[in-house]
C-alpha cells in the first residue's frame, strides 16, 4: 500500500485533507515559497484538527539550504520549542555551497530532536553526491527522504527515484514529491514507493488587475483542492 503525505499550510487544508484517507501531514507556512517553518500558534491549532501524524518543516527562510550560524541556531531553537508538542517529527536538511552534506552540523541538530521521526527534505535534490550521502542520511537516523529525483519535478526525476529507491533496500523511505498530480500518479504508483508527497494545492484568491491596490494584495493564497486529492487517492487506494 502506498501512503500519502499532504503538505498543508492552512488550517482549512488540514481540516479538508483529514476528510480523506491520508496518512500524514507535513506542516509548513508559505507553501507558495516552497514552505517555511510554521509558527507555534499554527502548530498548536493544527494539532487540534488533525487525526493523522504531523511532521513540522524546519526551514527558516525561502531560497537555498545553505544556512549560516544564526539560521542554524534558529532551527535548533524551533526544535527545542516544538518537540514539546505531540508532533510525529521534523522535516529539514542543509548543505554547503558545493552541495555536500554537513554531517556534523546535521548530527548536532538530530541530537536535540529527542527521537522524533525525521524526513530529509528536498535539499537532497541539490546534493553533489546523493548516492554516497544516502548512507550518511541513514546513519544520522532519518527514516524518510523527500525528493523529486534531483530534477524540478518527479516526471523528469523518475528514473533517478527508482534507482535511489533500489539502492536504499528498504532501509529508508524514498518519498517522491514535487509535481505529483492526476496525470502522473499512476506512473509514480506503479514504481512501488511506500510513500508519496503532494500538496494538491489551488489558488484561492482571484487575480486583481487594479493597479491602485497594494502589491501584497496580489500575493497568492493557497488551499487544498479536494477534487485533485480525491482523484489521486482513487487511483492508488
N, C-alpha and C positions, 0 to 999 in steps of 0.2 A: 504493500500500500504506500502511496506517495502522500507525505504530509505537506500541509500548506501553511506557510508563514506569510502573514499580511503585514505590510509596512503601513502604519497608521500615524497620522499627525493631528488628529482631532478627536474629540470625544464622540462626535456623531459617527465617525468612521469606525470607532471601536464598538459602539452600540450596534451599528448595522452589520459589521463583519461577524459579530458574535451570534447573529441570527443564522449563520451558515455553518457548514461543517468544516471549520478551520481548526488548526492545531496550535498556533502560536501567533503572537503579535510582536513585531519589532516596533517599539515606540520611539518616535522622534518628533521634532518640530521642523517646520520649514521643509516639507517634502519637495517643494519646487527647487530647492537648492541642493537636493540630494540628501537632506536630513542633517540636523544638528542636535545637540543634547537637549532634551526636553526639560522644562522647569520642574522643581519639586512638586509644585501645586498640580501640574499636569499629570505627573506620575501618580500622585495620591488619588486624583479624580479618576484616572484611567483604571486603577485597581478596583474601584467601586463598580465598574461597569463591564469588566471582562471576566468571563468564566474560564478562559484559556490562559496559559502562561504568557508572561510578558518579559521580553528582553529589552533593555534600555540602551539606545545608541549613545556612545560617548564620543562626541565629535565637537570640539569647542568652537569650530568655525567651518565655513564652507571652503572649498578650494582643495589644495593638495593635502597629503597626510604627513608632511614634514613639519613637526612641531618643535617649537623652541622650549626652553626650560619652563617658562611661565605657563605655556599651554599644557605641558605635561603635568605641572602642578595643579592646574585647573581640572584636568581629567582625574587625577588622584583625589582631589577634594570632592568631586562629584561622586566618586566611588564610595568614599567614606560616609557620605550623607545618604546615598541611595541604597546602599547594601543593607541598610536597616529596615527597608521595606520588603514585603513578601513578593519581590520580583524573582523570576527564574534566573536571570543573569544579565550579562552585558554584551554589547556589540562594539568592538573597537579594533584598531590597527594603526600602525605607523611605520614609516620607512625613513631612510636618509635620502639625501638629494639624488643619490645614484640608484635608488630603487633596491636597497639592501634592507633586510630585516635587522632591526635594532634589538638583538636578543636580550641583552642585559636590561635595557630600558623596559621591554615588554615583560620580562620576568619580574621586575620590581613592581610593575602595575598588577600583574596577575597575583602576586603575593598578598596584596591587600584586598582581594576580591572575596576572600573567605569562602572558597569552594563554590561560589556562584558559577553557573554554567556560562561558557564563553563562545562567542562567534567572532572569528576574524573576518572583518568586512572587506569591502572591495579595494582596500589598499593592496590586497592580493593581486589585483589586476595590473598593478604597476610595478610589481616585483621583477627584478632583473633575472633572478634565478628561481622561478617558482617551484620547480621540482625539488630542488635541494631545500628550499625554505619550507616546503610542505612538512618535511621531517622536523624542522625546528618548531613549527607551529603545533604539531602533535606533541612534541616534547614539552612545550610550555603548558599544555593542558587544555587547549581549545578543543571543543567537540564538533565544531562546525566551521566551514569556510564558505562565506558568501562571495560568489564570483560570477562574472559574465564570460569567463574564459579568456581573460586578458584582451578582450575586444569591447567595443562600445555596447554591444548587446549580445544576447545569448545565441541569436541566429548565426552571427559571424564567429562566435567563440565555441560553438557546439563540439567540434572535433577535439579542441583542447580540453573542454569539460569532460568529455568521455575518457580521454587519456589520463587526466589527473585523477578522475574517479577510479579508474582501474588500478592506478599506482597506489592509491590510498588503501586499497584492500580492506575496506570497512573499518579502518582504524579511526576515521574521522568522516563526518558527513560533508560531502561536497554538494553545496546547495546552489543550483543555478538561480540567478536573479539579474534583472536588467533587460527589460523589453519583452517579458513573457506576456502573451496575450492569447486571445481566442484563435488566432490564425496559426500559432506555432506550438500550442500546448500539447497537441498530440505527438509532435515530433520530440519534444522535451520529455514527455511522459514515457514514451516508448524506449527512452535511453536509460531507464532504470535508476533514477536518482531517488533517494529516500525522502528528500525534502526539495521543495521549490519555494521561491520567494517572489512575491509580486505585490504591487500596490493597487492595481485595478482602479486607478485614480481618474477623476474627471475634474474639469474646471467648473467651479460653481458660480463664479461671477462673470457676467457678460462684459465684453469689452466695450468701453465707453470712449468715443472719439471726441468728446467735449474737451477742447484744449484748455478750457478755463479750470478744469479740475486739477487738484494737486496730483503730482506724479504718483504718490503712494496709493491713490485710489484706483489706479490701473493695475496694481500688482495682483497676480493671480492667486485665487484661493482654491485649494483642492479638497476634494472629498471622495468618498468611496463610490464607485459605480457598481451598484448592486447587480445590474444586469450582466456586466462583464464577469464579475466574480461568480455568479450563478452558472454562467455558461462554461467557465473554466472548470468549476467543480463537477459539473455534469459530465465533462469529458474524462475525468480521472478517478472519480469515486465509484 
